[in-house]
Amino acid sequence: MLDVEGLRVTYGAVEAVHGISFSVAKGEVVALIGANGAGKTSTLAALSGLIRPSGGSIRLDGRELVGAPPHRIVAAGVVQVPEGREILARMSVEENLLLGSRGRGGVAALEPVWERFPILRERHALPAGTLSGGEQQMLAIGRALLARGRVLLLDEPSLGLAPKMVATIFDVLADLRRQGTTMLIVEQNALRALRLADRAHVMDLGRLTLSGSGEALLRDQGVVKAYLGG
């Protein structure tokens, strides 16, 4: 479905991503874990068209996405839930969601999000900036789902959230996985990410240094020591 080959990302004279290759199959959850500065967010930025790669290819069902503007990449089906959520704070919860749906179906089209996140229904008329961090993350995920993404890119969905809310967000992602949603997740909480993922890659200094099933990486002693506190 999503195939990345030889991806390179360069900032000036500094290469942040060094020719990595990986794929995400339909209905699969793939995780990228690694320390800060490993190149994970740069990888997602390249996939979503926010930065142009200096080399390599990104294909969705064989269609080349390198060079396409972000809105065309979203239209093709690759939708990012960005780090920091990037909700429109002064607009209402409902208005933020309508932007995600691009007006298709009006307010009635928001019903699946209300069902998944009842707290958002309760707060639909409030400015989005008044929501808690976890509620804003729910809003960002709901907005991405309304964009009818075929592949969801999630950048640090647990960042800055209280432990109880982290559990809630990952329960939502696990439910999406059971429903066959295709996801690529970058996550600082390696334990949560690996438990969720079908496959995972460890990224270090712009390179993929270890790959395997989420279950296998949970048992890998190097991963346990470096990322799981073992």
Secondary structure, 3 states (H helix, E strand, C coil): CEEEEEEEEEECCEEEEEEEEEEECCCCEEEEECCCCCCHHHHHHHHCCCCCCCEEEEEECCEECCCCCHHHHHHHCEEEECCCCCCCCCCEHHHHHHHHHCCCCHHHHHHHHHHHCHHHHHCCCCEHHHCCHHHHHHHHHHHHHHCCCCEEEEECCCCCCCHHHHHHHHHHHHHHHHCCCEEEEECCCHHHHHHHCCEEEEEECCEEEEEEEHHHHHHCHHHHHHHCCC
